[in-house]
Amino acid sequence: MSAQIHPSALIEEGAQIGEGCVIGPFCTIGPNVVLGPRVELKSHVVVTGHTEIGEETVIFPFAVIGEIPQDLKFDGEETRLIVGKRNRIREHVTMNTGTAGGGGVTRVGDDGLFMASSHVAHDVTVGNNVILANNVALAGHCTLEDQVIVGGLSGVHQFVRIGRGAIIGAVTMVTNDVIPHGLVQGPRGQLDGLNLVGLKRRGVAREDITALRAAFQMLAQGEGTFQDRARRLGEETSSDYVSEIVAFILGDSDRSFLTPG
């Protein structure tokens, strides 16, 4: 009863509206939607499907959240979209539910910024504190770990993983996995280095940054395959940041890696 709902909003029977929510003019909320406490829908927002929105998330006009996947294999099965807390979802953003073949759930973490016209496709997993700039498109089944930033007009190929703290430059097509804390740029994404600015801003210790730089050089120029170099790094390093990169490279993947040039 504490929610503020504009009289022009359409809320279908069955929808759950949390305490302190603000529903603006001409919003549409489907019967299987759950809005957490203090969620705000500015105006003309559509939230549909089996969708959960975490507390204090703000959704701006003309966003469409929880529609069916843009996947021709989708056959009407019941799938979900789960969005975390305190996200800012700007104008014309689209986020789709999952597919049965992809696990059935699209997940978005907490404290993200999704700028105007960005797209989160089916079965994607987005971590915490992620930023998608304007017109970024994430294809199905992608994984973005925490603190990833993707520059405007960039696209990420299906099944690609982007490791924690990586940054993707604007107008970049990412077709292969990106190591944690990597820097990718160029029309056909190239791994050009480390996200040193991001590491410094997060207060990473100088010795860890030095270890990451040395690890990057070994990955770029060492002997053997990319995975062989990563295994040797894992045996030699004492840095948790380098170990994180090693675990990412040796983990399961449906794509190959962007490797240092």
C-alpha positions, 0 to 999 in steps of 0.5 A, a space after each residue: 500500500 506504500 507504493 506510489 502508482 500513477 493512475 495510467 499505469 497498467 499492473 496485471 493481477 498477480 504482479 508483486 509490488 514491493 514497499 516504497 515502489 514508484 510506478 510512473 505514467 503509462 508503465 506496464 507490469 506483467 502478472 509474473 513480475 516481482 518488484 523489490 522494495 523501492 524500485 522506481 519505474 520512471 514512465 512508459 516502462 514495460 516489465 514482463 515475463 517471469 522477472 524479478 527486479 531487486 531493490 532500489 533499481 531505477 528503470 528509465 522510460 521506454 526500457 523493455 525488461 523481461 520480454 522473450 528471447 530473440 532466439 528462433 529456438 525459443 518455443 514459449 517455455 517458462 524462463 526467467 530474468 533476475 535483476 539485482 539491486 541498485 541498478 540504473 537501467 536507462 532509456 530503451 534498454 532491453 533485457 530478455 529472459 533465458 532459454 531452456 537450452 541455455 539454463 533458463 535464466 538471464 542474471 544481472 548483478 547489483 549496482 550496474 549501469 546500463 546506458 541508453 539502448 544497451 541490450 542484454 540477451 538470453 542466458 547472459 550472466 552479468 556480475 556486479 558493478 558492470 557498466 554497459 555504455 550506449 548501444 552495447 549489445 551482449 549476445 546470448 550466453 555471455 558472461 561478464 564478471 564483476 567490474 567490467 566496463 564495455 564502451 559504447 557501440 561495442 558488441 560481444 559475441 555469444 558464449 564469450 566470457 569477459 573476466 573481472 575488471 576488464 575494459 572494452 573500448 568503444 566500437 569494438 567487436 569482441 569475439 573471444 574470451 577476455 582475461 581478467 583486468 584486460 584492455 581490449 580495443 580496436 574494431 576487431 577486438 585485440 588484447 592490447 594490455 591491462 586495465 591499469 587505470 581501473 586497477 589503480 582506481 580500485 587501489 590495487 597494491 603496486 606489487 600486484 600491478 607489477 606482478 600483473 605486468 610481468 604475467 602479461 609479458 609472459 603470456 605474450 612472449 613465453 614458450 608453448 601454447 597460451 594455456 601452457 604459459 598460463 599453467 607455468 604462471 600458476 606454478 610460479 606466482 604468489 599474486 592472487 590477481 595473477 592466479 585469478 587470470 590463470 584460473 580464468 584461462 584454464 577454466 571451461 570456455 566455449 570460445 578461444 581467447 584474445 591473446 596478447 599481440 
